[in-house]
Amino acid sequence: MRLIQFKFRKRRRHKARTGLYVTFDNTLSRNQIGDINMRGLSYYYEDHGFTMGMRANALRIVTTDDPTGINHIPFTIVSDRETGSLPFKNRRINRQGIQFNGLSLVQKRKLRDIIQHYTHEPADSGKNASRPV
């Protein structure tokens, strides 16, 4: 017997536009953010055997217009999964979900501005949005 499971988010996710990136304090690379809200974000990265964000204490959200962005955001990795769709042979693309921990008031204000200016409408809105039965 198969059980149907519905998951509902407390806050809607917003699909990020090109130019919104996440970096970690222990790496030099930056990755395009896929979606974001006030509680966390997700992004895709190419898996080279080193998990992005591991051993990092904080992350930074930067934009093409503001390279300083939001610094020293404490976080927790909540998911890290292989996507299953491979645009290139011999490459594994993973999606990592991150939850923010304890944002300051200044960081929250900056994050709200970034979400307003660097995102499309919520990613889970529209015809295929899940609704309670």
N, C-alpha and C positions, 0 to 999 in steps of 0.2 A: 504494500500500500504506500502510496506517495503522499507526503504531506505538503501542503502549499504554505509557503511562508511569505508574509508581507513585511517589508521593512519600511518604516516611515522615518524621515529625518525631522529633527526638531527645527532646523532652519534649512531653507532652500539653498542649493548650490548654484553658483553663477558661473557660466562658461567664460573662461578667460580669453581675452583677445591676445593677438600676437604682441609681444613686447613686455609681458609680465613674467618674471623669472624668480626662481628660488635658488639660493646658494647656501651651502653649509660652511661652518667655521673651519672645518678640516679639509675642504676641497677648494680647488680653483674653478671647477666647472660650474656652469649655471644651466638650469633646465627650465624649459617652458612649462608654466603652470597650466594644467588642464581645466580645473575648476576650483573655486574658492568660496568660502563664506566666513563669517566671523568666528567660527569654531575650528576651522582647519582648511586644508587644501589637498589636492592630489596632483601628481605630475607623472609623466612617462620618462623612462630613462633606458638606455641600453645597458644590459647586464654584462659586466666584465668580470664577475666573480666577487667584486667588492660592493657590498650593499651601501647604497647612498644613505647618508645620514647616520650610519652606525658610528659610534664613538664620538659623535658631534654633540656638543652641549646646547647649541643654539643655531637657528637659521636666520636668513635674511631674505626679505622680499624686495626685489629691485625692479625698476621699470626702465625702459629705454630713455625716458625723459628725466628720470631722477635716479642716478646710479647709487646714491646713498641709501634710498629706500627706508625700510623699517629694519632696524638692527636688533640683535640679541633677543630673538623670540624663542622662549623655551618651548619644547615640543615633545611629543611622544609619537612614535611610529605605530599606527594602528593596523595597517595592512601593507603587504608587499607581495604582489602576485604577478605571475607571468600572464600577458594578455592573450596569448594563443594565436594572434594574427601576426604574421611575420611579413613585413614589406620587403625584407632582404633576406636572402639565404644566409645561414650560419650566424645569425644575430638573434639574440633574445631580447625582447622589449618587455619591461616590467612596468607596472603601475603601482606607485606607492602612495598610501593615504597617511596624512599627518594631522594630528590634533594639537592645537595650540594650548599651552599651559600658562595661565597667569599673565595675561597681557596687561600692561600698564594703561592708564587712561590716554596717554599720548599715543601709544601704539594702537589702541582701539580707534582713535580718531583718524590716524593715518590709514589704517586698514579700511575703515569705512569709506574714506576718500578714494583709495585705490579701487575698491570694489565698484564704486559709483562710476569711475572714469575708465577702467580697464576691463570691464566685463560686458557680456551680452545679457539678455534677460535670463532668468533662472534656468539652469540646465534641465531640471526635471519638470518644467511647466510645458504645457502644450497638449496635443492630442493623446500622447502616450503616457501621460503622467498617471502614476498610481493613485487611486482614490480609495477611501474606505468603502467597504461593502455593506 
